[in-house]
């Protein structure tokens, strides 16, 4: 004869709690969802039974009883090395922390532009960026799901968005280098399909213009934000006949790879080549030379996105808001005056 192993978990249902408490399943549901209409005697009986039977209420049943979902979906465009990305890790940290504080459930969704999202049970969606997946955002808005877009400032659609002032940050980087006497300032850009990379390139050009420095096509190399492409771009710039004396790089990880290439080529940072990145990735502090960078408030952007989404989820009359967060120049050791 087979006996049930003692380690096997027995599922307790809402009907079991109701039967043990001497009330209806509807009363148990009202107690779980903290309805004030339940008699105190019944409430105490149900709570005592829940504790005794170690009953775990269904999250989805609770949402249905409330008439709304507390699930926040974070949609991140899928690309190689996504979980090694400082940007993505900071977003998950900021969004996850605040979702926990506001008692919201976080669902992480990696997606490509062609992927179809399942909007079932989603109370709201945070899009980590819009890179060819505008249809996903449009479909969510058409279904009345509150949405917030981060790292992409969208003017033409009535959706809340929170972004970084990439243009001003890049311009400040070039201003700083020009102030050190540099005239041959190059730029390693990120993937120009992203708004952030396009805006940093725009800021670079504006920085050159206000400092009366001519724009040179051969001083701009476009990458896909990967360290492999950064290595290729660094070789291309540093091996020019008239090599730049300074390089503004669109991300810290690429700037660190550029620093490695410079040292391999026998160049000293910052004596021979000045470098400035963008992000304020902590790894920049532990490089052979501490990296000067443009700090972007990623965690604040992430936390603000949850606050904004929570506001939209709490009221059907809330209007979308658009916000642009400032960047900050962080001066360390990788830049020096022209000799």
C-alpha positions in Angstrom: 0.0 0.0 0.0 1.3 3.4 -1.0 1.3 6.3 1.5 1.6 9.9 0.7 5.1 11.2 1.5 5.1 13.6 4.4 7.2 16.0 2.4 4.5 16.3 -0.3 2.8 19.7 -0.1 -1.0 19.6 0.3 -2.8 22.5 -1.4 -5.4 24.3 0.8 -8.2 26.0 -1.1 -10.5 28.9 -0.2 -13.3 26.3 0.2 -11.3 24.5 2.8 -10.9 27.8 4.8 -14.6 28.5 4.4 -15.6 25.0 5.6 -13.3 25.2 8.6 -14.4 28.7 9.5 -18.1 28.0 9.2 -18.6 30.8 6.6 -19.1 31.1 2.8 -16.2 31.2 0.3 -17.4 34.7 -0.6 -16.9 35.8 3.0 -13.3 34.4 3.0 -12.6 36.3 -0.2 -13.9 39.6 1.4 -11.7 39.0 4.5 -8.6 38.4 2.3 -9.3 41.6 0.3 -10.0 43.6 3.5 -13.6 44.5 2.8 -15.1 46.5 5.7 -18.5 44.9 5.4 -17.4 41.6 7.1 -18.6 41.0 10.6 -15.8 41.1 13.1 -16.6 37.6 14.5 -16.4 36.1 11.0 -13.2 38.1 10.2 -11.4 36.8 13.3 -12.6 33.2 12.5 -11.3 33.3 8.9 -7.9 34.9 9.9 -7.4 32.2 12.6 -8.2 29.5 10.1 -5.9 30.9 7.5 -3.1 30.9 10.0 -4.0 27.3 11.2 -4.1 25.9 7.7 -1.2 28.0 6.4 -3.4 29.1 3.5 -1.8 31.1 0.7 -4.3 33.3 -1.2 -4.1 33.3 -5.0 -2.6 36.5 -6.2 -4.7 36.5 -9.3 -7.9 35.8 -7.4 -7.2 38.8 -5.2 -6.6 41.0 -8.3 -9.9 39.8 -9.8 -11.7 40.6 -6.6 -10.3 44.1 -6.5 -11.2 44.7 -10.1 -7.6 45.6 -11.1 -4.2 44.2 -11.5 -1.1 45.1 -9.6 1.3 43.6 -12.1 3.8 46.0 -13.6 5.5 44.6 -16.8 9.0 45.9 -17.6 9.5 45.4 -21.3 13.2 45.4 -22.4 14.4 45.1 -26.0 16.3 41.9 -26.4 20.0 42.2 -27.5 23.2 40.2 -27.0 24.6 40.7 -23.5 21.5 42.4 -22.1 22.1 41.1 -18.6 25.7 42.4 -18.6 24.4 45.9 -19.4 24.9 48.5 -16.7 21.9 50.4 -18.0 19.6 47.3 -17.7 20.9 46.2 -14.3 20.3 49.8 -12.9 16.8 49.9 -14.3 15.9 46.5 -12.8 17.4 47.6 -9.4 15.5 50.9 -9.4 12.2 49.6 -10.7 12.3 46.4 -8.6 13.0 48.3 -5.4 10.1 50.7 -5.8 7.7 48.1 -7.0 8.4 46.2 -3.8 7.8 49.4 -1.7 4.5 50.1 -3.5 3.4 46.4 -3.2 3.4 46.0 -7.0 4.4 42.7 -8.7 7.1 43.1 -11.3 7.1 41.0 -14.5 10.2 41.1 -16.7 9.7 40.7 -20.4 12.5 40.5 -22.9 11.2 41.1 -26.4 12.1 41.8 -30.0 10.3 44.2 -32.3 8.4 41.3 -33.8 7.2 39.8 -30.5 3.6 39.9 -29.6 3.0 40.9 -25.9 0.3 39.1 -23.9 -1.4 41.9 -22.1 -3.5 39.6 -19.9 -3.3 40.5 -16.2 -1.0 43.5 -16.8 -1.9 46.5 -14.7 0.7 48.7 -16.4 3.7 48.6 -18.6 7.2 50.3 -18.4 9.0 50.2 -21.8 12.8 50.4 -21.2 13.1 52.0 -24.6 11.3 52.0 -27.9 13.6 50.5 -30.6 11.4 49.4 -33.5 8.6 48.1 -31.2 6.2 51.1 -31.5 3.4 48.7 -32.3 3.7 47.1 -28.9 3.3 50.5 -27.2 0.4 51.4 -29.6 -1.4 48.1 -28.9 -1.1 48.6 -25.1 -2.4 52.1 -25.3 -5.3 51.0 -27.5 -6.3 48.5 -24.8 -6.3 51.2 -22.2 -3.3 49.9 -20.3 -1.3 52.6 -18.5 2.2 52.9 -20.0 5.4 54.8 -19.3 8.4 54.9 -21.7 11.9 55.5 -20.3 15.1 56.5 -22.1 13.1 57.8 -25.0 11.4 61.2 -25.1 8.2 60.8 -27.2 6.5 64.0 -28.3 4.1 62.7 -30.9 2.2 60.2 -28.8 0.1 60.9 -25.6 2.1 58.6 -23.3 4.2 59.4 -20.2 7.9 59.3 -20.8 11.0 59.9 -18.7 14.3 60.4 -20.4 17.9 61.8 -20.0 19.1 65.1 -21.5 21.6 63.3 -23.7 22.2 66.3 -25.9 23.2 68.6 -23.1 25.3 65.9 -21.5 27.3 65.2 -24.7 27.7 68.9 -25.3 29.1 69.4 -21.8 31.6 66.6 -22.4 32.9 68.3 -25.6 32.9 71.7 -23.8 35.1 70.2 -21.1 37.6 68.8 -23.6 37.7 72.0 -25.6 38.3 73.9 -22.3 41.4 71.8 -21.8 42.7 73.0 -25.2 41.7 70.0 -27.4 40.8 70.8 -31.0 41.0 67.2 -32.4 38.1 65.7 -30.6 36.6 62.4 -31.9 33.5 60.6 -31.0 32.7 56.8 -30.8 28.9 56.7 -31.0 26.5 54.0 -29.9 23.8 52.3 -32.1 22.1 55.1 -34.0 18.9 53.2 -34.1 18.5 54.3 -30.4 17.4 57.8 -29.5 20.1 58.1 -26.9 23.0 57.5 -29.3 21.5 59.9 -31.9 21.2 62.6 -29.3 24.7 62.1 -27.9 26.0 62.5 -31.5 23.9 65.6 -31.8 25.3 67.0 -28.6 28.8 66.2 -29.8 28.3 68.2 -32.9 26.8 71.1 -31.0 29.7 71.1 -28.6 32.1 71.4 -31.5 30.2 74.2 -33.1 30.0 76.4 -30.0 33.8 76.0 -29.6 34.5 76.8 -33.2 35.9 73.4 -33.9 35.3 71.9 -37.4 33.3 68.7 -37.6 35.3 65.8 -39.3 33.6 62.7 -40.7 36.7 60.6 -40.0 36.6 61.5 -36.3 33.1 59.9 -35.9 32.8 56.1 -35.7 29.5 54.4 -35.2 29.2 51.1 -33.2 26.5 48.9 -31.7 27.5 49.7 -28.1 29.5 46.5 -27.8 33.0 46.3 -26.5 34.1 44.4 -29.6 32.9 47.3 -31.9 34.5 49.8 -29.5 37.8 48.1 -29.9 37.5 48.3 -33.7 36.5 52.0 -33.5 39.4 52.8 -31.1 41.9 51.2 -33.5 40.4 53.1 -36.4 40.7 56.5 -34.7 44.0 56.0 -32.9 45.8 54.7 -36.0 44.8 57.8 -38.2 47.6 59.8 -39.6 46.3 62.8 -37.7 45.0 61.0 -34.6 42.6 62.8 -32.2 44.0 64.1 -29.0 40.7 63.4 -27.2 37.7 61.0 -27.7 34.2 61.4 -26.3 32.7 57.8 -26.1 29.0 57.2 -25.9 29.2 54.7 -23.0 31.6 53.9 -20.2 32.1 50.3 -21.2 33.2 51.3 -24.7 35.4 54.1 -23.2 37.1 51.5 -21.0 37.7 49.3 -24.1 39.1 52.3 -25.9 41.5 52.9 -22.9 42.7 49.3 -23.2 43.4 49.7 -26.9 45.3 53.0 -26.4 47.5 51.3 -23.8 48.1 48.4 -26.1 49.3 50.8 -28.8 51.7 52.3 -26.4 49.7 55.5 -25.7 49.3 57.0 -22.3 46.0 58.1 -20.9 45.6 61.0 -20.4 49.0 62.3 -21.6 48.7 61.1 -25.2 44.9 60.7 -25.4 42.1 62.1 -23.2 39.0 60.0 -22.8 35.5 60.8 -21.5 32.6 58.3 -21.3 28.9 58.4 -20.6 27.0 56.6 -17.8 29.1 56.7 -14.6 29.5 53.0 -14.5 31.3 52.1 -11.2 33.8 50.0 -13.2 35.2 53.3 -14.5 36.6 54.0 -11.0 38.7 50.8 -11.1 40.3 51.2 -14.5 44.0 51.8 -14.8 43.1 55.5 -15.0 39.8 56.6 -13.3 37.4 57.5 -16.1 36.0 61.0 -16.5 32.3 60.6 -17.5 28.8 62.0 -17.8 26.6 60.7 -15.0 23.1 59.9 -16.0 20.5 59.3 -13.2 19.4 55.8 -14.2 18.1 54.8 -10.8 16.1 58.0 -10.5 14.7 57.5 -14.0 13.7 54.0 -13.0 12.1 55.0 -9.7 10.3 57.9 -11.3 8.8 55.6 -14.0 7.3 53.4 -11.3 5.8 56.4 -9.4 4.4 57.8 -12.7 2.9 54.4 -13.7 1.4 54.0 -10.2 -0.2 57.4 -10.6 -1.7 56.4 -14.0 -2.9 53.0 -12.6 -4.6 54.7 -9.6 -6.8 57.0 -11.7 -8.4 56.6 -15.1 -8.4 60.4 -15.4 -4.7 60.9 -15.0 -3.0 62.6 -17.9 0.4 61.6 -19.3 3.5 63.5 -18.1 6.8 64.0 -19.9 10.1 64.6 -18.0 13.7 65.2 -19.0 16.3 64.5 -16.4 19.7 66.4 -16.3 23.1 64.8 -16.6 26.3 65.7 -14.6 29.9 65.9 -15.6 32.1 63.8 -13.3 35.8 64.7 -13.5 38.4 62.1 -12.8 41.8 61.3 -14.2 41.4 60.3 -17.9 41.4 63.8 -19.3 44.3 66.4 -19.4 45.2 69.6 -21.0 46.9 69.5 -24.4 50.6 69.5 -24.0 
